[in-house]
């Protein structure tokens, strides 16, 4: 299958010059956000998807024309067609768009176009980028900055959920920078936040060294007056910060590491809740205009991983010129993003939570936070691996992470952009686990099985980046039946 080739956007000076614009796969998290933002800016927007969903229906309710399923006739002479890496060269809409002479661009190019003339904050990393970018957007908004933001998921705040994309009133744009396919190299951020550089997406990069080199290239694209904010606790991110500093550029580190520019101390996680508190300290001169000090942060999301995310966000906010006190108050407003420790319901004392974790490190961090949140209850996991390649490469690491659950049910792999691989299955993980585990390939049967294992006080997690998120209702329905 030939790769899709993309046109350049050099001739476009503003987002409005791209329209009319059509998004192939508009129901995806990242694509739907961009569609809303372009529409808000007055651009004529249309799109299509393989099937209808809550997202496509919401877009239609906003006046955006959405064709379902994808078909050549959905292309109605747009000037620009936006695709993601999941769209193949033989997609009928893409073929038709080529025939009409439309400009074909990747979704990262569309986001890069939105960044023009803005102080862009791009958050990258194998994990934590959605949460960190959402924290920055929520806190900056609470501080009166009114940023634009493009985040691959809904954002939950103290006053309710908001969509993952919005056009603000300031020159600040906060974006999640996806490294999975190298497309984050299209951005030129004012602030680049790197949460970690733990190898992932090796199906695209081929090696750990190539993955790490992509982040070096990303850092080189920071604007001359900009800054790199990197997690000192992650060896890859720490090495990147050192390299940027050697080049005479500004690099700020954060973490529990005592040598970090912004250091976390006194971390307390409150059992039976999703709350964490800690202090962040920094020295004079870390950010121009701010003397050294300490601020106390109170988060409404659990886990050391979220404390790290919040500290990275805090550093970015300081560099924007937001005071430490305003930044701390704003971060307290954040209560999560869609599919990040998102409570789906409670039946007879059994709580069901959905989470997007799909890398072994993310799964381990999730279970650590879940253990505190569950208190005296058990932690039960329904896990759907994402990608055959990731399952094959990290089977042992997934097994080790999932062994921290009391009970695990594995269901079939979500292939996403990959073709079926009969030699790889979730059973590979199950065979390496030491704790209680069962492999149930059929999704809904797996959901019912995890529900049958639960007892009052337990916490059930539906985990993965695929359609496992749809199974929370199945689990809740089964819990109701078992207790009626």
C-alpha positions in Angstrom: 0.0 0.0 0.0 1.5 3.3 -1.1 1.9 6.0 1.6 -0.2 9.1 1.4 1.8 12.2 0.1 0.9 15.6 1.5 1.0 19.1 0.0 2.7 22.0 1.7 0.9 24.8 3.4 3.5 27.5 2.8 1.2 29.6 0.6 -1.4 29.8 3.4 -1.0 32.7 5.7 -4.0 32.1 7.9 -6.5 29.3 8.7 -9.3 31.0 6.8 -7.3 30.7 3.5 -7.5 26.9 3.7 -11.3 26.7 3.2 -13.6 25.2 2.3 -12.0 22.3 4.2 -13.0 18.6 4.4 -11.9 16.2 7.2 -11.7 12.5 6.3 -12.2 10.6 9.6 -13.8 13.6 11.3 -15.2 11.5 14.1 -11.7 10.9 15.5 -10.7 12.7 18.7 -8.0 14.9 17.1 -9.8 15.5 13.8 -13.1 16.6 15.4 -11.3 19.1 17.6 -9.6 20.7 14.5 -12.9 20.7 12.6 -14.6 22.6 15.4 -11.8 25.2 15.6 -11.8 25.9 11.9 -15.6 26.2 11.9 -15.4 28.7 14.8 -13.0 30.8 12.7 -15.6 31.0 10.0 -14.2 28.4 7.6 -16.7 26.2 5.7 -16.1 22.7 7.2 -17.4 19.3 6.2 -16.2 15.8 6.9 -16.9 12.1 6.9 -16.4 9.0 8.9 -16.8 5.2 8.6 -19.7 5.2 11.0 -22.0 7.5 12.9 -21.1 8.3 16.6 -21.8 10.7 19.4 -19.0 12.8 18.0 -20.3 13.0 14.4 -23.8 13.7 15.7 -22.5 16.6 17.9 -20.6 18.0 14.9 -23.8 17.9 12.8 -25.7 19.6 15.6 -23.1 22.4 15.3 -23.9 22.8 11.6 -21.0 20.8 10.2 -22.0 18.5 7.3 -20.8 14.9 8.0 -21.1 12.1 5.5 -21.4 8.5 6.7 -19.9 6.2 5.5 -16.9 7.4 3.7 -17.6 7.6 -0.1 -16.3 9.6 -3.1 -19.6 11.6 -3.3 -18.8 13.2 0.1 -16.1 15.3 -1.7 -17.8 18.5 -2.9 -14.9 20.5 -4.3 -13.2 21.5 -1.1 -10.0 23.6 -1.3 -8.3 21.5 1.3 -8.7 17.9 2.5 -7.3 16.9 5.9 -6.4 13.3 6.7 -4.8 11.5 9.6 -2.1 8.8 9.4 -4.9 6.2 9.6 -6.3 7.2 6.2 -4.8 5.0 3.4 -3.9 6.1 -0.1 -6.8 4.2 -1.7 -9.5 5.7 0.5 -12.3 6.6 -2.0 -12.6 10.2 -0.7 -8.9 10.8 -0.8 -8.7 9.4 -4.4 -11.6 11.7 -5.4 -10.0 14.7 -3.7 -6.8 14.1 -5.7 -8.8 14.0 -8.9 -10.4 17.4 -8.1 -7.0 19.0 -7.4 -7.7 19.7 -3.7 -4.8 20.4 -1.4 -4.2 17.3 0.8 -2.7 17.9 4.2 -2.0 15.9 7.3 -4.0 16.9 10.5 -0.7 18.1 12.1 -0.3 20.6 9.2 -3.9 21.8 9.9 -2.9 22.3 13.5 0.4 24.0 12.5 -1.7 26.4 10.4 -3.8 27.3 13.5 -0.6 27.9 15.4 0.6 30.7 13.0 1.0 34.0 14.8 0.3 32.4 18.2 2.5 31.7 21.2 2.1 27.9 20.8 2.6 25.5 23.7 3.1 22.0 22.3 3.1 19.1 24.7 4.8 15.9 23.6 5.7 12.6 25.2 4.9 8.9 25.1 2.4 9.4 27.9 0.9 12.3 29.8 0.5 14.8 26.9 -3.3 14.9 26.9 -3.6 15.5 30.6 -0.7 18.0 30.7 -2.0 20.1 27.8 -5.5 20.1 29.3 -4.1 21.2 32.6 -2.3 24.1 30.9 -5.4 25.1 29.0 -7.7 25.0 32.1 -5.3 26.8 34.4 -4.4 29.5 31.8 -8.1 30.1 31.2 -8.7 30.3 35.0 -6.0 32.9 35.2 -7.7 35.1 32.6 -5.5 34.3 29.6 -8.3 32.8 27.4 -6.1 30.4 25.3 -7.1 28.5 22.2 -6.5 24.8 22.7 -6.5 21.6 20.7 -6.5 18.5 22.8 -7.4 14.9 21.8 -10.3 14.5 24.3 -12.9 16.3 26.3 -11.7 18.3 29.3 -13.4 18.1 32.7 -13.3 21.1 35.0 -14.9 22.1 38.3 -17.8 23.7 36.4 -18.4 20.8 33.9 -17.0 19.2 30.8 -15.8 21.2 27.7 -14.9 20.0 24.2 -11.2 19.3 23.5 -10.9 22.3 21.1 -11.7 26.0 21.4 -10.7 29.3 19.9 -9.7 31.7 22.7 -9.3 35.5 22.8 -5.5 35.6 23.4 -2.4 34.8 21.3 -1.8 31.5 23.3 -2.6 28.2 21.7 -2.1 24.9 23.7 -1.8 21.7 21.7 -1.2 18.1 22.2 1.7 17.2 19.9 1.4 13.6 18.6 4.8 11.9 18.2 3.4 8.6 17.1 4.0 9.2 13.4 6.6 12.0 13.5 4.0 14.6 12.6 4.9 16.8 15.6 7.9 17.9 13.6 5.5 20.2 11.7 5.2 22.5 14.8 7.3 25.5 15.8 6.3 25.9 19.5 7.1 28.8 21.8 7.0 26.4 24.7 7.6 22.7 24.2 6.8 20.4 27.1 8.2 16.9 27.0 6.8 14.6 29.6 9.0 11.6 28.8 10.8 9.9 25.9 10.1 6.3 26.7 10.3 4.3 23.5 6.9 3.7 21.8 5.6 3.6 18.3 8.5 1.5 17.2 6.3 0.2 14.3 6.8 3.7 12.8 10.3 4.6 14.1 12.0 1.2 13.9 14.3 1.7 16.8 14.7 3.4 20.2 17.5 5.6 18.8 15.2 6.9 15.9 12.4 7.6 18.4 14.8 9.6 20.6 16.2 11.5 17.7 12.8 12.7 16.7 12.5 14.5 20.0 15.9 16.2 19.4 14.5 17.4 16.1 11.3 18.6 17.9 13.3 20.6 20.4 15.3 22.2 17.6 12.0 23.6 16.2 11.3 25.7 19.4 11.3 29.4 18.5 14.4 31.4 19.3 12.9 33.1 22.3 11.1 29.9 23.5 11.8 27.3 26.1 11.9 23.5 26.5 10.2 22.2 29.7 11.2 18.6 30.4 10.7 16.0 33.1 13.9 15.4 35.0 12.7 12.1 36.3 12.7 10.6 32.8 16.2 9.8 31.5 15.3 10.6 27.9 13.7 13.9 28.7 16.5 14.8 31.1 19.1 14.1 28.3 17.1 16.2 25.9 17.1 19.2 28.3 20.9 18.8 28.8 21.4 18.9 25.0 19.2 21.9 24.6 21.1 23.7 27.4 24.4 22.9 25.8 23.2 24.6 22.6 22.7 27.8 24.6 18.9 27.5 24.6 16.5 27.7 27.6 15.6 24.4 29.2 13.6 24.0 32.4 13.3 20.7 34.2 10.8 19.5 36.7 10.2 16.4 38.8 11.0 14.6 42.1 14.6 14.6 41.2 16.3 16.9 43.7 18.3 18.6 40.9 15.2 19.6 38.9 14.6 23.3 38.4 11.1 22.8 39.8 11.2 20.1 42.4 8.2 18.2 43.9 8.2 17.5 47.6 5.7 16.4 50.3 3.5 14.4 47.9 0.4 13.1 49.6 -2.3 11.0 48.0 -5.5 10.8 50.0 -6.8 7.1 50.2 -10.3 6.5 48.9 -10.2 9.7 46.9 -8.8 11.1 43.6 -6.9 13.9 45.3 -3.2 14.6 45.7 -1.3 17.5 47.3 2.3 18.5 47.1 4.8 21.4 47.1 6.7 22.7 44.1 9.9 24.7 44.8 12.2 26.6 42.5 15.3 28.9 42.6 15.8 32.4 41.6 16.2 33.0 37.8 14.4 29.8 36.7 11.9 32.0 34.9 12.7 35.7 34.2 10.9 37.9 36.6 10.2 35.3 39.3 12.3 34.9 42.4 12.7 31.6 44.0 9.8 30.2 46.1 7.5 27.4 47.0 3.9 26.9 46.2 1.4 24.3 47.4 -0.7 22.5 44.8 -3.9 20.6 45.4 -5.0 18.4 42.6 -8.4 16.7 42.0 -6.7 13.9 40.0 -4.6 11.1 41.6 -1.1 9.7 41.3 2.5 10.7 41.0 2.1 10.8 37.2 -0.5 13.5 37.5 1.7 15.4 40.0 4.4 15.4 37.4 2.0 16.4 34.7 0.8 19.3 36.8 4.4 20.5 37.6 5.2 20.5 33.9 2.1 22.5 33.3 3.0 24.8 36.2 6.4 25.5 34.6 4.8 26.4 31.2 2.3 28.7 32.9 5.2 30.6 34.7 6.9 31.1 31.4 3.7 32.5 30.0 3.9 35.2 32.7 1.2 33.7 35.0 2.0 34.1 38.7 2.7 31.0 40.8 -0.4 31.6 42.9 -2.7 32.0 39.8 -1.2 28.9 38.3 -1.8 26.8 41.4 -5.4 28.0 41.7 -5.9 27.2 38.0 -4.5 23.7 38.3 -7.0 23.0 41.1 -9.8 23.7 38.7 -8.8 20.7 36.5 -10.6 17.5 37.3 -9.5 15.3 34.4 -10.0 14.6 30.7 -12.2 12.2 28.9 -10.9 8.6 29.3 -8.3 9.5 32.0 -9.5 7.9 35.2 -13.1 8.9 34.2 -15.7 7.5 36.5 -18.5 5.9 34.5 -20.8 4.8 37.3 -21.3 3.0 40.6 -23.5 -0.1 41.3 -23.9 -1.5 44.8 -20.5 0.0 45.9 -18.6 -1.2 42.8 -17.1 1.8 40.9 -16.4 1.6 37.2 -13.7 3.8 35.8 -12.5 4.2 32.2 -8.9 5.0 31.2 -7.0 5.4 28.0 -3.7 3.8 29.2 -2.2 1.7 26.4 1.5 1.6 27.2 3.0 -0.5 30.0 4.2 2.5 31.9 0.8 4.2 31.7 -0.9 1.0 32.9 1.5 0.7 35.9 0.9 4.4 36.8 -2.9 3.9 36.4 -2.9 0.9 38.7 -0.8 2.6 41.3 -3.3 5.5 41.4 -6.2 3.1 41.4 -4.9 1.2 44.3 -4.9 4.4 46.4 -8.3 5.4 45.1 -9.8 2.0 45.8 -8.9 2.2 49.5 -9.7 -1.2 51.1 -11.3 -2.4 47.9 -9.8 -4.6 45.2 -8.7 -3.4 41.7 -10.1 -5.3 38.8 -9.0 -4.6 35.2 -10.6 -5.2 31.8 -7.7 -4.6 29.4 -7.8 -4.3 25.6 -4.3 -4.1 24.1 -3.8 -1.5 21.3 -1.9 -2.5 18.2 -0.4 -5.9 17.4 3.1 -4.4 17.2 2.9 -2.8 20.7 1.5 -6.0 22.2 4.3 -8.1 20.6 7.1 -5.7 21.7 5.9 -5.0 25.2 4.1 -8.3 26.2 6.4 -8.9 29.2 6.1 -5.3 30.4 2.3 -5.4 30.1 2.2 -8.6 32.1 4.4 -7.0 34.8 2.2 -3.9 35.0 -1.1 -5.8 35.1 0.2 -8.1 37.8 -0.5 -5.1 40.2 -4.3 -5.7 39.7 -6.2 -8.2 41.8 -8.0 -9.6 38.8 -7.5 -9.1 35.1 -9.6 -10.0 32.1 -7.9 -9.5 28.7 -9.9 -9.2 25.5 -8.8 -9.2 21.9 -6.3 -6.7 20.5 -7.6 -3.5 19.0 -5.8 -3.4 15.6 -6.4 0.3 14.9 -4.3 1.2 11.8 -2.6 -2.3 11.6 -3.6 -5.3 9.6 -4.6 -8.5 11.4 -1.6 -10.5 12.7 -2.7 -14.1 13.5 0.6 -14.7 15.3 0.0 -12.1 18.0 -2.8 -12.1 20.6 -3.6 -11.0 24.1 -2.9 -14.6 25.2 0.8 -13.6 24.9 0.4 -11.3 27.9 -1.8 -13.7 29.9 0.8 -16.4 29.7 3.4 -14.1 31.3 1.3 -12.9 34.2 1.5 -14.3 37.7 -1.7 -12.8 39.1 -5.3 -13.9 38.3 -6.0 -13.5 34.6 -8.4 -14.8 32.0 -8.4 -14.2 28.2 -11.9 -13.6 26.8 -11.6 -12.5 23.1 -15.1 -11.3 22.6 -15.4 -7.8 24.0 -18.9 -7.8 25.6 -18.3 -11.3 27.1 -15.1 -10.0 28.6 -17.1 -7.1 30.1 -19.6 -9.4 31.7 -16.8 -11.6 33.0 -15.1 -8.7 34.9 -18.5 -7.7 36.3 -19.1 -11.2 37.6 -15.8 -11.1 39.5 -16.6 -7.9 41.4 -17.8 -7.4 44.9 -18.9 -4.4 46.9 -16.0 -2.0 47.4 -14.1 -3.0 44.3 -12.9 -0.7 41.6 -13.3 -1.9 38.0 -11.1 -0.3 35.3 -11.8 -0.6 31.5 -8.4 0.1 30.0 -7.0 0.7 26.5 -6.9 3.2 23.6 -9.5 1.3 21.5 -13.2 0.7 21.7 -13.0 -0.9 25.2 -14.3 2.6 26.3 -17.7 1.5 25.0 -17.8 -1.4 27.5 -18.3 0.6 30.7 -22.1 0.6 30.1 -21.9 -3.2 29.6 -20.1 -3.7 32.8 -22.6 -1.5 34.7 -25.6 -3.3 33.1 -24.2 -6.6 34.1 -23.5 -5.4 37.7 -27.2 -4.3 37.9 -28.4 -7.7 36.6 -26.3 -9.6 39.1 -27.6 -7.5 42.0 -31.3 -7.3 41.1 
